[in-house]
Amino acid sequence: MHTKHTLPYARRQYLYGLAIAIAGAILFSTKAIVAKLIYRYNVDAVTLITFRMAFSLPIFASVAVWQMRAASVLSNADRWRLIVLGLMGYYLSSFLDFLGLQYITAGLERLILFLTPSFVLLMSAFFLKRKVSLLEWAALTVSYLGIVLVFLHDLQFGGANVLLGSALVLGAAVSYAIYLIQSGQLVQRLGSLRLVSYAMCVSSAACIGQFFVLRPAAMLIQPAPVYWLSIINALFCTVLPVFMTMIAVQRIGAATASQAGMIGPVSTLFLGAFFLAEPITAWQLAGTALVMGGMYLLSMKKT
């Protein structure tokens, strides 16, 4: 009798987690569109990421202070893990990503970044001995087929720097996969809010510190649209999706949360069409259907 009530609840929790992961991925994907709009004002990657993290920092710092007052003292080992997570996940990964976006289209950037789930699955299987189910591989395969179709036309764009841009974004994907794996282990111990707020404070400090080492302070003076777009980048493409992804990792695990993120390229496709006037073709719509099919397969996974 007790089991009858427990199973639907566990199922509901899994689907809630999946929905949070998908919503977070859609918001997170919009950063490529916002970055392309900011680049129109001749802002470079170092300045772009500084504004993004500077506008995010007050929120992450407030949550960190709130969590610090309520939680137990961190061990030295966990402090070091948090520093590494902050540097890997949202400093190195974001910096490489925005740097790569200067050389390649938003579509190609999305395609490369969504190799992340396969890195997470492989790392989980080889290093954490996690069993990857047939259904997960099927969901991954179907979604990848969709992504390849969605962005097939982007592969013929780009000049001489397309290889450099692709390599930088690939580095971002590997870095973010390591972040997801490590955070998946630490989140159970520290809780999602505490982990994210601490790691993001580390990342923000690194990004802002980097700016003052590499650029003159005068570059902080930019046209008004750069500030407004940076606030959107900070709140809707950083703060919200960061917390949503971590909550999803806590509920459904790092591997499943990263797979759910495959909805991101589809949202980038439609947002790119709306904001950057990129055309949508029949091939792209077919790819969209495949990605949605992959999401459906993932939702059928037994909890």
N, C-alpha and C positions, 0 to 999 in steps of 0.2 A: 504494500500500500504506500509506504514511504517512498519507495523507488519510483512509483508512478508519478509522484509529484516532483521528485528530484530531477528526473530526466528532462521534462519540458523546461524547467527552470535553467538547467545547464545549457540546453539548446538555445534558449532565449538569450542567455548571457553571451554565448558564442556569436550569435547573429548581431547582437548589439555591438560587440567588439569589432566585428567585421564591418558594420555600418560606419563606426567611428573611424576605422582605418581607411575606408574608401573616401569618406568626407575629408579627412586629413590629407589624403593623397591628392585630391582635386585642388584643395587650397594650396598645397605645397607646389603643385605643378604650375600654378599661375606665376610663380616667381620668374620663370623663363620669359613670359610675356612682359611682365613689369620691367625686367632687366633690359629687354630689347627696347622698350619705350624710353628708359632712362639713358641708354647708350646714344639715343638720338641727340642728346644734349652734350655730347663729347665728354662724358664722364667715364673714367677708366674703372677697371675691376676693383682696384684697391680702395678707391673712393666710394664706389657703389656699396661694397660690403661693409665699409665703416659706417655709412649712414644707416644701413639696414640694422646693424648690431647696436649702434648708439641709440636708435629709437626703440629697440627691443629691450635694452638693458634695464631701464627703470622697472618694467613689469617683472622681468626675471629676478631682479635684485629684491623687489618687494616680496615675491613669493619665497625666495631663498631665506630672507630674514624671518618671515612668518613660520616657515618650516623649521628653521634653526631654533626658534624659541620653544617649539613643541616637541622636538625630536631629541634623541640621545646623541651624545658626542660621537663623531665619526672616528673610526680607527685610522691609524696612519696608512694602512694598506688601502682602505677605501678612499682616502683623500687622494692618493696617487692615482688610483683607478679613475676617479672623477676628473682629475687634471688631464689624464690621457684621453678619456672620453670626450671632454670638451674640445681638446685640440684636434682629435681625429674626426669627430662627427660634424661639428658645425664651424670649425675654423678651416682645417685643411680641405675637407670635402666641399664646403661652400666656396672657398677661394678658388680651388681648381675648376669648379663648375662655372663660376662667373667669368674666370679667365678664359675658359674654353668657349663660352658663349660669344666672345668677341670675334671668334674665327668661324663658327658654324651656325647653322640655322637653329631656331628653337626646336623644330621637329627632330632634327638629327640628334640634338642634345638629349631630348626625351628618350629617343630610341636607345642611345648608349646607356643612359642612367638606369633604364629598366632592365639592364643586365644584373642589377643589384640583387633581385630575388634569387637568381641562380647562384650567385656568389654566397648568399646567406644559406641557401639549402646545402650547397657543397661543403661550406665550412662547418655547418651543423652536423652533416653526415660524417665528415672525416675527423674533425677535432672534438666534437661533443658526443659522437656516436649516436646522434639522433636518427631514428628510423624515418625515412621519407616515404610516405605512402604513395601508392600507384595513382590515387586520385589527385594528390598534390602535383605529381609529375605531369599528369594529364592536363590539369588546370594551367600549369606553367606553359606547357607546349602549345595548347590552344591559344592562350593569351599572347605568347610570343609570335605565333603565326599572324595574329591580328595586328600586333605592333609593326611587324615587318611590312605588312600590306599598307597599314596606315601611313607609314613614313617612307615607303619605297621611292616615291618621287623626290624626297629630300636628298637621297644619296647621290643624285646627279648634280646637285648644287655645290657651291663652295669653290674657292680658288685654291691657291698654292698652300694656304695655311690650314686647309681642312683636316689634314693628317695630324698637325700639331693640336688643333682644337679638339679633335676626337680623342687623342691620347690624354689630354688634360682632363676631359670629362670622364674617361675610363678610370683614371686615377681617383676621381671624385666618387665614382661608383664603388670601387674597391674599399676606399676609406669609409664610406657610409655603411657598407656591409659589415665591416669590422665593428663599427660603432653599434649597429643593431644587435649583433651577436653579444658583444660585451654588456650592453645595456640590458639585454634580455636576462642575463645572469644577475646583474646588480639590482634591477628594478624590484625583484621579489623581496630583497632585503631592505632596501631604502624607501620603496614606494615611488610612484611615477612623478609626483609633483616635486618631491625633494631632489630626486636624481636629475630631472630636466632643468630645474632652476639653478642648481649648483653648476652643472655642466655648461649651461648656456652663459653663466656669468664668466666662467673661465674662457669660453670661446669669444665672448664680447671683448674681454680685456685683451686677448691676443689680436683680434681684428683691429681694434682701435689703436693699440700699441704699434702694430705694424704700419698703420697709416703715418704716424708721427715719425717713424724711422725712415720711411720711403718717400713721403710726400711733404711739400711745404704746407703749413697751416692755412695759407691763403686759399688752398684748393677746397676748403670747407665752405667757401662762399660760392653758391651756385644759384641758377635761376629758380624761382618759386616752384615750378612744376617738378623739379628734381626732389625737393623736400616733400611735396605731397605724395609723389610716387614712392618715395622711400618710406614714408609713414605707412602706406598701403602694404609695401613689401615687408615691413617690420611686423605689423599687426596681423594681417590676413594671410601672408605667405610664410610667416616665421612663427610668431607666438602661438596662434591658434593651432596650426598643423603640428607643431612640435609637441604640444601637450596632448593633442588628440592621438598622435602616433604612439606616444609613450603609454597612454591609457590603453590603447589597443594592444600593444606588446604585453602589457600586464594581463590582459584578459585572454588573448588568443595566441600569444607567443610571437617571437621575432620573425620566424620563417613565414607563418601565415599572414602576419601583418604586412610584411614586405611584398608578398604575393598580391595581396589586396591592392597594393599601391599601383598595380598595373593599369588601373582605371585612369591613372594620371595622363598618359599619352592621348587618350581619347578626349579628355577635357582640354588639353593643350591644343588639339586639333580645332575644336570649335571656338575656343578663346582666341586662337591665332587668326582664324577666319574673321572674327568680329573686330578685334583690336588692331591686327596687323595686315588685314585684307588678304590673307592667304587663301587660295581657292580650296574647296572641298570636292574631291572626285568620287566616282563610284567605287574605286579601289579602296579609298579611305573609309567609305561607309561600310564596305564588306569587312574591312579590318576591325571597325568598331563593333560589328556584330560578333566577331570572333572573340574580342576582348571581353565583351559582355557575357559570352558563353563560358569563358574561362572563370569569370567571377561567379557565375551560377554554379559551376562545378565545385568551386571552393566553398560555396555556401552549403553544399550537400555533404561536406566532410563530417563524419561522426565525431561527436565530442566525448 
